[in-house]
């Protein structure tokens, strides 16, 4: 584990201790949420087409659609909250919202401080460059400028490999930096980057990271909420069984991404 990851983990754990008494007193949060009739769902709002702000200043995309449908099946309304990605787990532990439905990769490190529902889709890490860059392997990235979203698992991966990295707030910034030549490559989940660049007709070349397996994106909630986790999982399962999940995936992604 890198020093940065150690410090990040310590900060997250500290935030968890700060609200530990609250969680213990509240026990499982499902009953309280249902009494209020609202579940606050967080995401970055900067990860199209999974979650982004449209021209009407609404947060839309696959993630809010899935979150809203899960909430509806649980008898609640979803209140969408946008926040910076690098502090999103800390905000969950500080009770600023009730769940993260924001394309969060399930990792062992995160699973130590939050519980996950799902996964609700699968993806893989990929490296994207401008056409003719000459970059086609991980070794070619050495000495190049690599762009990543701050706080994503790709950042830790790139730091551990010793790459020269620049970090940004979200995918739109990454694409602009690559297009303008301020970075030589970007590292991102493959689906979102492919769809976003195709939508803006940005030319690119890509290759998959051969060192990692496909990963799942999950819904993060505070630990100690087995009833909430079970009901959210049941809602997600029913969406997948009755065709609603596929309908949302086709609408926002154009394919079944389970």
N, C-alpha and C positions, 0 to 999 in steps of 0.2 A: 504494500500500500504506500502510495506517495505521501509526502508531507502534506500536500494540499488536501488529499482525500482524508487524511487523519484529522486535520483541522476542521474540514467540512463535517465529518462525522461527529466530532466533539461538539461543534456548534449546534447540530441537529439534536443530539442527545441532551444538551443543556436546555434547549427549548422544550424538549419533552419533559424534563424534570420540573420546569417552571409551571407546567400545567398538569403535572401528575396528580396533584391533589384534586383538581377539578374533575379529571377523568375518573378517579377512584370514587368520588362522591356521586358522580352522575351515573356510574355503572354503564350499562349499554344505553346508547343515545337514541335508539330507534323510537322508543315511546315518546320522548320529548320532541323529536323531529316531526312525528306524526301529529302530535298535539298542535304544533306550530303550523303544520301544513306546508312547510317550505324546507328544501334542502339546498344549501349554498354549495355550488360546484365551481371549482377553480380551474383555470387554464391560462396559458400565456396570451392568447388572442393574436399570436404572431406566427402561426404554423399552418398556413394554407396547404391543402383544402381541409385539413382536420379541424382547425379553429382559427378564425380570423375575423377582423372587423370589416363589414361591407360598407358600401357607399351611404347607407342609411344609418351608419354608426351602430349597427347591430352585430353582436358576436354570433357568427354562424359557422357551419361546417359539420363534419361528421361527429366530432367529440360532443359539442353541445346538443346535437340531435340525439345521440345515444344517451347522454345524461338526462335530457328532458323526458325521453321515453321511459327510462328506468324509473325516474321520479313519478311519472304519471301512473305507472303500474303499481307503484307503492302507495298511491293515494296522495301524492304531494306535487307541488309545483317546484320547478328548478329555478333558482336564482343564479345566474351566471356571473362569476367574478373573474376579472382578469388581473394578473399580477406577474411580476418578473419571474422568469423561470428559475433563476439561481437561488431564489428564496422561497420557492413555492411549498416545499415540505415544512420549512420553519413556520410558515403561515398556517398550514394545516394543524401543526402541533400547538400553535398559539390560539387555536379556535377562531381564526378569522374566517374560516369556511369549513364545510363538513366533509368534503370529498374533493379529490382531484381527478377529473376526467379530461386529461390533457395530453394523451399519447405518451404517457410515462412508461419507460422501459422497466420491467420488473427485474431487479437485481438483488443479490444477496445482501449487499450493503444497505439498500433502501428497506429491504424486508426486515432488517433489525430494528427499525424505528417506526414503521407503519405496517399496516396489513393491506393486502391486495385482494381485490375481487377481479375475476377474469382469468386469463387475458381475454380481451375483446377484439384484438387483431394481432397479426404477426407481420414482421418486417425484417429487413437486414441492412447492415451498415454498408454504405457505398461511398466511393470517392468520385467527385465530379470535377471536370476540367473544361477549359475552352478547347474547341477543335484545334488540332495541330500542336498541342502543348508538348507532346513527347512524353507525357506522364502516363504510364500504363501499369505500373507496379508500385507496391508500397516502398520499395527501395528508391524509386524515382522521386519520392516525396522528400527525401533527405536534402536539406539545403534549400528547399522551396518554402514559400509562405502558404500556410494552411489555415483556412478559415473554419471556425466552428461556432455553434451557439453556446454561450456561457452557461455552465451548469449541466449540460447534457453529458451522458455517459461517454460520448465520443471525445469530449474534451480530456477526460482522464486517460482514455486510450491513446490519444495523440501525445499527451505529455509523457506517458510511460515509454513511448517509442522515441522520444527526444526530438520531435518535430518542432520547427519554428512556427508558432501558432499566433493567430489573432482571433479574439473572441468578439461575438456580436450578440445583439438582443434576440434575434430570431431569423427565420429563413429568408424573409424578404431582403434583409440587409446582406445576408450571405450571397444571395444571387446577384445583387447589385455590385458587391465588391468583386465577385468573380468576373462579371461582365465587363467591369471597368479596369480589370487587370491589377487591382490592388492586392489580390491574393492569387496564387497560382492554382490552388485547388480548394475545394470545400469538402467536408465530411458530414454526411447527414443520413438519416433514414432514407432508404431508396425511394419508397412510394411517394412521399410528400415532395421530394426534390424533383423527381421525374414529372409529376403532374404540374407542379408550379412552373417549371421551366417550359414545359410544353404549352401551358396556357398563355405564357407571355412570349412564346415563339423565340425563346433564348436557345441558341445552339449549344450543344454540350457533348462531351464524351464522358463515359463512366466505366468503372469496373468495381466489382464487389470486393469487399474485404475478405480475403481467403482465410484469415486467422480467427474469425468469429462465426458462430452458428446463428441462424435466425433467432430472433427474440420476440417475446410477447409484450404487448402494451396492456397495462392493468389500471384499475381504478383504485386509488390510494385512499384509505380511511385511517382514522386514529386507531391504535391498538386497543384491545379490550372491548370490542363491539361485535361479538359473534352473531348476535341476532340481526344487527344491521347488515353485516357482511352476508349472512345467509339470505336475507330478503333481497338484497341487491343482486346477488348471484342468481337467485330464482327468477328475478325479473329479466336479467340478461339472458338466461337460458331460454325463457319463454319467447323472447324476441327472436332468438336464433331458430327456435322450433317452428314458429308460426309464419316466418317469412319477413317479419318486420325488419330484422337486422339486414337481410339481403337487400331489401328495398332501400334502406338508408345508405348502405354501402354503394349500391349502384348509382344512387342520386349524387353522392358527394365524391366518390372515388372512381366509380366506373367499373368496379369489379368486386367479387367476393374476396375479402382479405383475411378470412379466418385462418 
